[in-house]
Amino acid sequence: MSHALVMPAVVSRIEAETPADAEGVEALVMAAFGPGRFAKTAERLREGSKPTAGFVARLNGRVIGAVRLWPVVVGRTPALFLGPIAVDAGRRSDGLGAELVQACLDHARGRGGIGGVLLVGDRAYFERFGFVPAPQVVLPGPVDRGRVLWLATGVTVASGGAAIAR
């Protein structure tokens, strides 16, 4: 009878993204969304900008979950745009997506002068974090208005206004 020692896979929980993670993050996002992601309106908010923060989850050193926050302005209110969020297909039931979102919200709340977090996503999923529809926010391109969501984290948002990259 063999008594081989089986080592469990090691999943680090959420950590700040490092420059060494960039290739793994890009591969994960490409696997999750494909090249069609570049045609989406959300990508217009990220173009020419650098993320304010990024968070990853790793399994044995490999990136299996990632999300980034991007600086934007909604009306005259400084904000952060969340996305894309991607989790390896084999790990989507592990709760990593929710942990990645929470890391972003904790980061946003810890920054001074940020009015909130904006995203384009599934309302049913993001409502548990406190996101609400933001019909007054105008994005730079076509978007399903029901998927534009906002979570206030600080200063009050001026009514209406376009979201633009900073």
Buried (B, 14 or more C-beta within 10 A) or exposed (E): EEEEEEEEEEBEEBEEBEEEBEEBBEBBBEEBBEEEBEEBBBBBBBEEEEBBBBBBBBBEEEBBBBBBBBBBBBBEBBBBBBBBBBBBEEBBEBBBBBBBBBBBBEBBEEBEEBBBBBBBBEBEBBEEBBBEBBEBBBBBEEBEEEBBBBBBBBBEBEEEBEBBBB
